[in-house]
Amino acid sequence: MKIGLLSDTHSFLDEKIFEYFSEVDEIWHAGDIGNVEVADQLEAFKPFRAVYGNIDGGELRVRYPENQVFVMDGVSVWMTHIGGFPPRYNQRTKQNVMKWNPKLFVCGHSHILKIMPDTKRPGSICINPGAAGKHGFHHEKTIVRFEIANGRLDNLEVVKLGKRAKI
């Protein structure tokens, strides 16, 4: 399975995303989608999984859960919007990471691209794809592509979409 991962679009969808995600099997959004139109465009393009973020309104909160917990081709995944990173998970995340012990933990919120192992849980990885929108303090819009097969992540790639336009 080829996965396209993004977060923090904040109601802006860079057209380059469709090019970079043209060959993925699923798109995952780690919250702060911003509006229903962004979700609708991504859902119309590819199979879509998302969690709501702190800026997402009622319609998106009804449509998507706060957490997605699932297994894909032998990789357990937990996706949420606000989570932190190893070993500095927030309290809610720390409890759930200990409960679910996901091989892949995905979050957004910080607008900081971060891909790192969780050394307290050997074999697990944390991915925050940074921010793909134009609101926030990030300088560069980023997304992530990777593959999941036979219980492992492979071909992990960071895609830089360009500088964030100043608003």
BAFI-3210 file (N, C-alpha, C; in Angstrom, 3 decimals, decimal comma, padded with zeros to 6 digits):
// residues 167
n [1|2|3|4|5|6|7|8|9|10|11|12|13|14|15|16|17|18|19|20|21|22|23|24|25|26|27|28|29|30|31|32|33|34|35|36|37|38|39|40|41|42|43|44|45|46|47|48|49|50|51|52|53|54|55|56|57|58|59|60|61|62|63|64|65|66|67|68|69|70|71|72|73|74|75|76|77|78|79|80|81|82|83|84|85|86|87|88|89|90|91|92|93|94|95|96|97|98|99|100|101|102|103|104|105|106|107|108|109|110|111|112|113|114|115|116|117|118|119|120|121|122|123|124|125|126|127|128|129|130|131|132|133|134|135|136|137|138|139|140|141|142|143|144|145|146|147|148|149|150|151|152|153|154|155|156|157|158|159|160|161|162|163|164|165|166|167]
n.u [000,844|000,624|001,056|-000,086|000,623|-000,533|-000,955|-002,497|-003,683|-005,399|-007,680|-006,606|-005,580|-002,912|-002,344|-000,303|-000,297|-002,021|-000,579|001,731|000,538|-000,559|-000,044|-000,523|-002,194|-003,867|-004,861|-003,876|-004,892|-003,747|-005,253|-006,586|-007,869|-009,517|-011,678|-014,731|-014,642|-011,948|-011,612|-013,566|-012,474|-010,111|-011,181|-012,612|-010,570|-008,829|-008,982|-009,586|-008,464|-008,922|-008,375|-009,910|-008,809|-007,732|-008,655|-010,746|-014,155|-017,571|-018,832|-016,726|-015,807|-017,866|-017,751|-015,180|-013,101|-011,531|-009,338|-007,684|-007,386|-005,892|-004,957|-002,716|-001,678|-000,066|001,049|000,519|-001,350|-001,695|-003,380|-003,649|-004,425|-003,177|-000,342|002,393|005,762|008,090|010,422|008,497|005,612|002,247|000,108|-002,298|-001,650|000,587|-000,591|-002,279|-000,448|000,960|-001,133|-002,063|000,287|001,340|002,949|003,344|003,027|001,129|000,856|-000,130|-000,363|001,873|003,130|005,654|007,847|008,615|010,223|010,797|012,272|010,725|012,431|011,897|010,123|011,000|011,329|009,235|007,816|007,475|005,622|005,280|003,939|004,505|003,326|000,897|-000,504|-001,088|-001,259|000,192|003,344|005,309|007,864|008,107|005,985|005,058|004,718|004,321|005,319|004,989|005,450|003,612|004,180|004,109|004,333|006,035|007,403|008,365|010,380|010,165|009,472|010,026|008,280|008,743|006,725|007,120|007,657|005,803|003,210|003,169|000,764]
n.v [-001,186|002,119|005,170|008,468|011,157|013,882|016,998|019,659|021,471|023,595|024,695|025,085|023,737|022,678|022,458|020,835|018,626|016,732|015,815|014,730|012,773|011,089|008,395|007,050|004,727|005,313|008,286|009,944|012,153|014,104|015,857|019,222|020,006|022,025|022,902|021,575|021,394|020,904|018,319|016,993|017,201|015,670|013,176|012,589|012,133|010,019|006,979|007,830|008,679|010,271|012,395|014,646|017,997|020,571|023,023|022,333|022,417|021,649|020,087|018,673|017,331|015,601|014,019|012,856|010,954|011,634|010,045|007,570|004,184|001,399|-001,525|-002,089|-004,128|-005,621|-003,598|-001,803|001,100|004,286|007,237|010,644|014,093|016,032|015,224|015,192|013,983|011,216|011,230|012,885|012,794|014,030|013,783|012,333|011,077|009,576|007,683|006,324|005,384|003,599|001,845|000,922|000,430|001,130|000,421|002,425|005,752|008,553|012,018|015,515|018,976|020,501|021,688|021,080|019,215|015,937|012,936|010,104|007,480|005,713|005,263|003,977|002,102|-000,263|-000,663|000,926|003,916|007,453|009,797|013,053|014,931|017,613|020,767|021,315|023,447|027,051|028,598|029,436|029,059|027,731|027,474|026,115|024,163|020,841|017,336|013,766|010,666|007,114|003,540|000,677|-002,590|-006,042|-005,862|-003,703|-000,354|001,334|002,932|005,667|009,059|012,510|015,250|018,396|021,121|023,715|027,175|028,583|030,753|034,103|035,471]
n.w [000,000|-000,939|000,626|001,050|003,048|004,921|006,714|008,568|006,635|006,765|005,374|002,838|-000,191|-001,803|-005,216|-006,175|-004,600|-005,687|-007,859|-006,613|-005,056|-006,885|-007,418|-005,062|-002,861|-000,752|000,994|003,888|006,413|008,972|010,563|011,297|008,938|007,979|006,217|004,787|002,025|001,307|002,374|000,837|-001,770|-001,513|-000,785|-003,102|-004,821|-003,944|-001,884|001,493|004,717|007,816|010,674|012,971|013,677|016,019|014,947|013,372|012,529|013,601|011,532|010,326|012,562|013,088|010,888|010,861|013,126|016,355|016,758|014,814|014,722|013,510|011,567|008,981|006,517|008,335|009,883|012,723|013,332|014,756|014,572|015,252|015,984|017,809|019,447|020,155|020,411|020,495|023,189|024,220|024,367|024,677|027,608|027,096|024,690|025,459|027,189|025,371|023,462|025,015|025,566|022,990|021,587|018,918|015,818|014,038|014,693|014,029|013,740|013,745|013,965|015,160|013,017|012,359|010,580|011,301|011,647|013,300|015,323|018,070|020,720|023,102|022,425|020,654|017,124|016,396|014,930|014,647|012,856|011,813|009,394|009,005|007,803|005,311|004,494|004,175|006,410|009,506|011,256|009,899|007,376|004,999|002,958|003,504|002,726|003,086|001,706|001,661|001,827|002,884|003,666|004,249|007,080|007,523|007,096|004,162|001,639|002,413|001,993|001,976|000,768|-000,468|-000,932|-001,511|-000,563|002,128|001,536|002,573|004,658]
ca.u [000,000|001,326|000,328|000,227|000,303|-000,433|-001,598|-002,541|-003,965|-006,054|-008,574|-005,855|-005,090|-001,943|-002,626|000,796|-000,599|-002,631|000,521|002,583|-000,239|-001,246|000,151|-000,760|-003,422|-004,698|-004,378|-004,176|-004,790|-003,589|-006,011|-006,639|-008,262|-009,910|-013,053|-015,273|-014,249|-010,644|-011,879|-014,296|-011,546|-009,215|-012,002|-012,968|-009,343|-008,298|-009,487|-009,157|-008,631|-008,570|-008,793|-010,122|-007,837|-008,282|-009,336|-011,832|-015,480|-018,498|-019,107|-015,571|-015,719|-018,869|-017,328|-013,932|-012,884|-010,336|-008,268|-007,855|-006,557|-006,137|-003,790|-002,623|-000,637|000,820|001,542|-000,494|-001,265|-002,537|-003,285|-004,395|-003,888|-002,240|000,251|003,777|006,687|008,834|009,663|007,689|004,193|001,378|-000,366|-003,290|-000,937|001,423|-001,468|-002,747|000,702|001,220|-002,266|-002,159|001,636|001,363|004,236|003,397|002,242|001,035|000,173|000,134|-000,517|003,030|003,610|007,076|008,116|009,426|010,144|011,779|011,896|010,424|013,463|011,337|009,309|011,804|010,609|008,132|008,223|006,545|005,693|004,492|004,304|004,637|002,091|000,730|-001,275|-000,342|-001,419|001,075|004,690|006,240|008,378|007,978|004,872|005,587|003,887|005,150|004,852|005,684|004,755|003,449|004,113|004,661|004,636|007,074|007,355|009,436|010,399|009,695|009,944|009,494|008,097|008,623|005,824|007,487|007,533|004,463|002,929|002,883|-000,613]
ca.v [000,000|003,400|006,127|009,892|011,685|015,324|017,552|021,109|022,184|024,848|025,138|025,339|022,509|022,945|021,612|019,884|017,414|015,755|015,244|013,890|011,653|010,430|006,942|006,443|003,953|006,015|009,542|010,122|013,545|014,095|016,897|020,622|020,015|023,405|022,999|020,373|021,372|020,226|016,891|016,482|017,067|014,535|011,956|012,331|011,786|008,719|006,566|008,893|008,519|011,531|012,714|016,086|018,755|021,577|024,116|021,776|022,675|020,561|019,189|017,772|016,506|014,546|013,188|012,143|010,782|012,249|009,055|006,418|003,061|000,336|-002,299|-002,168|-005,050|-005,999|-002,426|-001,146|002,547|005,179|008,588|011,669|015,401|016,575|014,076|015,307|013,057|010,465|010,731|013,983|012,699|014,616|012,741|011,487|010,264|008,615|006,605|005,541|004,688|002,444|000,923|000,349|000,088|001,112|000,432|003,739|006,806|009,694|013,187|016,782|020,073|021,362|022,247|020,746|017,905|015,126|011,494|009,595|006,251|005,797|004,366|003,198|001,056|-000,665|-001,030|001,850|005,186|008,568|010,690|014,273|015,372|019,060|021,439|021,447|024,657|028,307|029,278|028,928|029,628|026,943|028,191|025,260|023,215|019,486|016,136|012,559|009,453|005,901|002,288|-000,305|-003,943|-007,135|-005,467|-002,670|000,856|001,340|004,030|006,892|010,213|013,828|016,082|019,821|021,719|025,113|028,102|028,981|032,151|034,938|035,980]
ca.w [000,000|-000,992|001,444|001,005|004,375|005,079|007,891|008,727|005,386|007,173|004,294|001,606|-000,785|-002,863|-006,381|-006,366|-003,835|-006,591|-008,644|-005,763|-004,534|-008,002|-007,413|-003,756|-002,721|000,228|001,559|005,304|006,850|010,431|011,247|010,879|007,528|007,797|005,723|004,154|000,619|001,213|002,589|-000,325|-002,904|-001,265|-000,842|-004,501|-005,530|-003,483|-000,579|002,412|006,171|008,463|012,035|013,059|014,457|016,924|014,236|012,572|013,077|013,895|010,417|010,183|013,773|012,941|009,759|011,166|014,564|016,957|016,603|013,918|015,146|012,546|011,130|007,529|006,058|009,433|010,617|013,554|013,156|015,555|014,044|015,984|015,576|018,803|020,105|020,593|019,760|021,512|024,349|024,754|024,040|025,698|028,522|026,415|023,709|026,173|027,651|024,222|022,861|025,879|025,436|021,645|021,126|017,457|015,125|013,410|015,322|013,115|014,283|013,083|014,906|015,440|011,749|012,284|009,994|012,214|011,434|014,255|016,041|019,492|021,262|024,220|021,807|019,490|015,910|016,129|014,346|014,754|011,702|011,701|008,050|008,921|007,414|003,863|004,235|004,155|007,699|010,546|011,300|009,096|006,208|003,816|002,986|003,333|002,794|003,180|001,023|002,083|001,525|003,954|003,104|005,048|008,447|007,644|006,285|003,175|000,655|003,049|001,231|002,296|-000,423|-000,183|-001,902|-001,720|000,563|002,554|001,192|003,749|004,623]
c.u [000,883|000,447|000,839|-000,265|000,476|-001,159|-001,663|-002,666|-004,678|-006,841|-007,867|-005,316|-004,208|-002,193|-001,525|000,559|-001,184|-001,581|001,342|001,849|-000,934|-001,118|-000,031|-002,082|-004,406|-004,022|-004,823|-003,968|-004,801|-004,160|-005,713|-006,833|-008,704|-011,322|-013,443|-014,822|-012,908|-010,838|-012,583|-013,372|-010,628|-009,971|-012,376|-011,772|-008,851|-009,051|-008,811|-009,455|-008,200|-008,993|-009,048|-009,039|-008,515|-008,968|-010,557|-013,168|-016,326|-018,719|-017,958|-015,431|-016,753|-018,394|-016,105|-013,742|-011,669|-009,113|-008,653|-006,875|-006,891|-004,831|-003,847|-001,419|000,418|001,404|000,375|-000,255|-002,190|-002,299|-004,196|-003,802|-002,823|-001,649|001,624|004,632|007,492|010,097|008,734|006,238|003,397|000,758|-001,359|-002,605|-000,109|000,593|-001,900|-001,616|001,031|000,112|-002,234|-000,823|001,726|002,785|004,456|002,463|002,306|000,298|000,526|000,300|000,682|003,515|005,104|007,225|009,041|009,162|011,223|011,312|011,510|011,347|012,979|010,458|010,015|010,939|009,463|008,671|007,094|006,735|004,735|004,880|004,533|003,298|002,050|-000,031|-000,422|-000,545|-000,490|002,448|005,712|006,668|008,132|006,780|005,437|004,483|004,851|004,489|005,654|004,854|004,685|003,306|004,756|005,139|005,698|006,789|008,563|009,313|009,798|010,318|009,240|009,420|007,908|007,819|006,170|007,253|006,069|004,286|002,637|001,507|-000,708]
c.v [001,241|004,437|007,534|010,503|013,196|015,751|019,061|021,855|023,504|025,485|025,476|024,021|022,857|021,964|020,576|018,578|016,340|015,089|014,276|012,680|010,862|008,909|006,303|005,681|004,614|007,319|009,587|011,590|013,557|015,353|018,330|020,701|021,429|023,590|021,726|020,268|020,667|018,721|016,276|016,266|015,858|013,211|011,595|011,827|010,373|008,277|007,419|008,519|009,835|011,506|014,216|016,716|019,849|022,741|023,624|021,943|021,425|019,585|018,202|016,855|015,384|013,533|012,322|012,034|011,575|011,354|008,036|005,361|001,900|-000,403|-002,371|-003,031|-005,323|-004,840|-001,821|000,360|003,232|006,580|009,502|013,013|015,905|015,416|014,294|014,317|012,344|011,226|011,784|013,948|013,487|013,466|011,794|010,545|009,192|007,419|005,713|004,795|003,457|001,392|000,189|-000,134|000,037|001,088|001,792|004,684|008,023|010,822|014,410|017,857|021,007|022,137|021,973|019,327|017,138|013,660|010,887|008,297|006,582|004,788|003,546|002,056|000,619|-001,120|-000,102|003,194|006,207|009,450|011,859|014,856|016,877|019,655|021,622|022,721|025,908|029,140|028,633|029,543|028,853|027,752|027,433|024,333|021,827|018,446|014,946|011,449|008,268|004,698|001,436|-001,661|-004,921|-006,687|-004,400|-001,468|000,850|002,584|005,323|008,096|011,484|014,617|017,520|020,470|023,170|025,945|028,397|030,447|032,936|035,549|037,248]
c.w [000,000|-000,302|001,175|002,307|004,392|006,338|007,759|007,398|005,670|006,028|002,984|001,085|-001,977|-004,002|-006,632|-005,622|-004,744|-007,481|-007,793|-005,192|-005,650|-007,961|-006,041|-003,770|-001,762|000,608|003,013|005,646|008,380|011,086|010,843|009,367|007,145|007,294|004,982|002,698|000,418|001,368|001,378|-001,523|-002,723|-001,333|-002,271|-005,294|-005,209|-002,227|000,500|003,853|006,796|009,923|012,063|013,928|015,261|016,214|013,455|013,285|013,197|012,770|010,206|011,395|013,765|011,891|010,075|012,680|015,059|016,749|015,541|014,415|014,225|012,257|009,612|007,172|007,134|010,220|011,397|013,511|014,150|015,041|014,858|015,592|016,544|019,583|020,704|019,838|020,838|021,932|024,932|024,245|025,079|026,503|027,853|025,433|024,398|026,641|026,489|023,523|023,699|025,725|024,096|021,100|019,588|016,906|014,458|014,148|014,409|013,823|013,447|014,134|015,025|014,214|011,553|011,742|010,930|011,921|012,316|014,910|017,470|020,164|022,455|023,720|020,527|018,311|015,575|015,650|014,514|013,520|011,893|010,347|007,906|008,512|005,903|003,501|004,252|005,415|008,715|010,428|010,475|007,864|004,913|004,004|002,695|003,422|002,823|002,375|001,572|001,668|002,780|003,291|004,076|006,428|008,595|006,748|005,378|002,303|001,192|002,350|001,705|000,998|000,039|-001,301|-002,206|-000,484|000,852|002,205|002,461|003,593|005,429]
res [m|k|i|g|l|l|s|d|t|h|s|f|l|d|e|k|i|f|e|y|f|s|e|v|d|e|i|w|h|a|g|d|i|g|n|v|e|v|a|d|q|l|e|a|f|k|p|f|r|a|v|y|g|n|i|d|g|g|e|l|r|v|r|y|p|e|n|q|v|f|v|m|d|g|v|s|v|w|m|t|h|i|g|g|f|p|p|r|y|n|q|r|t|k|q|n|v|m|k|w|n|p|k|l|f|v|c|g|h|s|h|i|l|k|i|m|p|d|t|k|r|p|g|s|i|c|i|n|p|g|a|a|g|k|h|g|f|h|h|e|k|t|i|v|r|f|e|i|a|n|g|r|l|d|n|l|e|v|v|k|l|g|k|r|a|k|i]
***
